[in-house]
Amino acid sequence: MSRRFTVNAPAVVSEVIDGEAVILNLRSGHYFSALHTGAVVWEWIDGGAEYQPHWSLVPPKQSAVPAVRTAELDGVTASAAMLSA
């Protein structure tokens, strides 16, 4: 999935000043302000940030079961037997 975030450039003007993103929607007249992290995110979006789903929302993939050698398994079994005796 290759999507990019974009800012509606003709209708929105913005400027980051001293760590604050000042955003103005020219159509509606709404004014927004984002401090610190919000300003960083706004610059990221304005720069064409690529959309990636959050890792917690991506279904897990089945991984291959590792091969186990019998000698390793026998050693574990022998150790367990000695502990339980």
Backbone bond lengths (Angstrom), bond angles and torsions (degrees), N, CA, C in turn:
res aa  C-N    CA-C-N  psi(-1)  N-CA   C-N-CA  omega(-1)  CA-C   N-CA-C  phi
1 M - - - 1.438 - - 1.525 107.75 -
2 S 1.292 115.77 113.83 1.454 119.65 -178.89 1.523 108.88 -117.97
3 R 1.320 115.86 91.92 1.456 121.08 176.19 1.516 107.74 -119.56
4 R 1.310 115.35 153.01 1.460 120.63 177.28 1.509 109.35 -124.43
5 F 1.322 114.84 143.66 1.448 120.38 172.53 1.517 107.55 -79.08
6 T 1.322 116.78 142.05 1.459 120.27 176.33 1.524 109.47 -138.31
7 V 1.281 115.37 156.17 1.462 122.23 176.46 1.524 106.84 -99.49
8 N 1.321 116.32 136.14 1.460 121.07 178.64 1.528 107.99 -68.82
9 A 1.324 116.56 80.13 1.465 123.23 -169.13 1.527 115.66 -53.61
10 P 1.335 120.74 -43.40 1.462 117.21 -178.70 1.531 113.20 -66.63
11 A 1.321 117.42 -27.23 1.470 120.40 -175.33 1.520 113.35 -100.78
12 V 1.323 117.60 -11.04 1.468 120.17 -174.29 1.529 109.68 -127.37
13 V 1.318 115.28 131.50 1.465 120.39 172.12 1.519 107.46 -120.30
14 S 1.314 116.05 147.66 1.459 119.19 -178.46 1.515 110.04 -151.29
15 E 1.309 114.10 160.09 1.458 121.81 176.50 1.521 107.31 -154.20
16 V 1.319 117.30 139.92 1.460 121.35 175.07 1.525 106.83 -101.26
17 I 1.335 114.97 120.00 1.460 121.89 -177.11 1.522 108.59 -126.54
18 D 1.310 117.57 119.12 1.473 122.93 178.98 1.528 112.73 49.38
19 G 1.335 117.57 46.05 1.462 121.85 176.63 1.514 114.42 77.80
20 E 1.340 118.28 11.12 1.465 121.71 177.57 1.524 108.28 -121.88
21 A 1.350 115.40 125.36 1.457 119.88 175.92 1.518 107.83 -86.75
22 V 1.316 116.48 122.71 1.464 122.49 177.18 1.524 106.49 -107.29
23 I 1.339 116.10 120.42 1.455 121.82 -172.13 1.527 108.44 -124.76
24 L 1.328 117.68 131.60 1.455 122.04 -179.09 1.522 109.12 -128.91
25 N 1.340 115.81 123.89 1.453 121.25 175.01 1.524 106.94 -88.37
26 L 1.318 117.08 112.93 1.458 121.78 -175.11 1.529 112.79 -70.12
27 R 1.316 117.53 -27.86 1.471 120.43 -179.99 1.522 111.87 -74.21
28 S 1.335 116.32 -47.60 1.466 119.41 -175.86 1.520 112.88 -93.52
29 G 1.332 116.45 -20.32 1.456 120.13 -176.95 1.521 113.16 82.81
30 H 1.346 117.18 3.82 1.462 120.48 179.22 1.524 110.39 -71.29
31 Y 1.323 114.07 140.31 1.469 122.53 -179.17 1.524 107.78 -114.82
32 F 1.305 116.58 133.34 1.457 121.70 178.60 1.516 109.24 -126.53
33 S 1.323 114.86 152.39 1.451 120.45 177.49 1.521 108.08 -139.12
34 A 1.315 116.99 137.66 1.461 121.64 178.30 1.526 107.98 -133.88
35 L 1.319 115.77 124.00 1.461 121.25 179.88 1.523 111.15 -93.48
36 H 1.290 116.74 153.18 1.468 127.16 170.38 1.525 112.89 46.56
37 T 1.341 117.65 -104.36 1.462 121.29 -176.00 1.518 110.69 -61.54
38 G 1.334 116.41 -39.01 1.463 120.19 177.84 1.514 111.80 -59.54
39 A 1.319 116.98 -37.04 1.462 121.12 178.59 1.530 110.60 -67.82
40 V 1.316 116.59 -38.44 1.467 121.04 178.18 1.527 109.63 -65.12
41 V 1.338 116.37 -44.31 1.466 120.59 179.35 1.527 109.79 -63.27
42 W 1.334 116.87 -41.92 1.466 120.02 179.50 1.528 110.87 -60.63
43 E 1.321 117.69 -43.52 1.466 120.58 178.04 1.523 110.63 -63.97
44 W 1.315 116.32 -36.79 1.466 122.09 178.55 1.526 109.48 -63.11
45 I 1.329 117.29 -46.41 1.463 121.43 178.96 1.527 110.11 -65.85
46 D 1.324 117.00 -44.78 1.461 122.02 -179.11 1.528 111.36 -61.27
47 G 1.316 116.21 -29.21 1.464 121.15 178.97 1.516 113.77 -82.22
48 G 1.343 118.02 1.81 1.463 121.25 178.11 1.509 113.32 87.69
49 A 1.322 116.63 43.78 1.459 121.22 -178.54 1.531 111.04 -56.45
50 E 1.316 115.94 136.63 1.461 120.89 178.68 1.518 109.76 -83.07
51 Y 1.324 116.05 134.89 1.458 121.55 -179.67 1.523 109.63 -76.11
52 Q 1.332 115.30 131.34 1.459 121.57 172.28 1.520 107.15 -136.59
53 P 1.320 118.15 127.94 1.464 119.24 -179.52 1.528 110.80 -63.07
54 H 1.322 116.31 148.40 1.459 121.43 179.24 1.524 109.35 -64.21
55 W 1.318 117.43 140.56 1.464 121.83 -175.49 1.530 112.01 -56.56
56 S 1.326 118.15 -30.83 1.465 120.20 -177.17 1.530 112.05 -74.65
57 L 1.334 117.40 -13.44 1.462 121.03 -179.70 1.525 112.69 -101.37
58 V 1.335 116.95 -1.40 1.460 121.99 179.66 1.533 108.02 -92.72
59 P 1.345 118.39 126.63 1.469 119.77 -179.75 1.531 111.05 -60.45
60 P 1.325 117.45 140.29 1.471 119.97 179.59 1.524 111.37 -67.26
61 K 1.314 115.85 151.22 1.457 121.57 177.68 1.524 108.76 -104.99
62 Q 1.305 115.91 141.47 1.468 121.59 179.03 1.517 109.20 -71.49
63 S 1.317 117.42 126.60 1.462 120.26 176.59 1.524 109.32 -98.85
64 A 1.308 115.03 159.21 1.468 120.43 -179.09 1.527 109.81 -70.69
65 V 1.319 115.81 143.28 1.458 121.28 176.87 1.520 107.97 -77.58
66 P 1.343 118.23 127.54 1.466 119.15 -177.63 1.527 111.37 -68.38
67 A 1.326 115.11 147.62 1.466 120.52 177.85 1.530 108.97 -74.78
68 V 1.323 116.61 140.73 1.466 121.94 178.91 1.515 107.89 -119.30
69 R 1.326 115.64 129.38 1.465 119.18 178.80 1.527 109.09 -80.23
70 T 1.304 116.19 145.68 1.457 121.57 -177.51 1.524 111.38 -61.80
71 A 1.325 118.54 -36.75 1.469 121.41 -178.63 1.529 109.87 -61.24
72 E 1.323 117.93 -41.20 1.470 120.66 178.55 1.515 110.34 -65.46
73 L 1.315 116.45 -41.46 1.455 120.92 -179.82 1.532 110.46 -66.00
74 D 1.349 117.22 -40.12 1.462 120.24 179.38 1.523 110.94 -63.92
75 G 1.333 117.75 -38.25 1.456 121.24 178.69 1.518 110.96 -64.32
76 V 1.310 117.63 -39.83 1.463 121.53 179.20 1.522 108.92 -67.20
77 T 1.317 116.44 -43.42 1.467 120.71 -179.33 1.527 109.80 -63.53
78 A 1.337 117.84 -41.79 1.453 121.32 -179.71 1.534 110.45 -65.18
79 S 1.339 117.14 -41.46 1.459 120.28 179.08 1.524 110.93 -64.15
80 A 1.324 116.40 -40.87 1.462 120.47 179.89 1.524 109.85 -65.85
81 A 1.335 117.44 -37.71 1.461 120.76 -179.97 1.521 110.70 -66.32
82 M 1.357 117.22 -38.00 1.471 120.12 -179.31 1.523 109.77 -69.58
83 L 1.325 118.17 -35.32 1.464 120.55 -179.88 1.531 112.16 -69.79
84 S 1.336 116.09 -33.09 1.455 118.12 -176.58 1.529 112.70 -85.15
85 A 1.319 117.66 -10.04 1.473 120.27 -177.98 1.516 112.85 -79.81
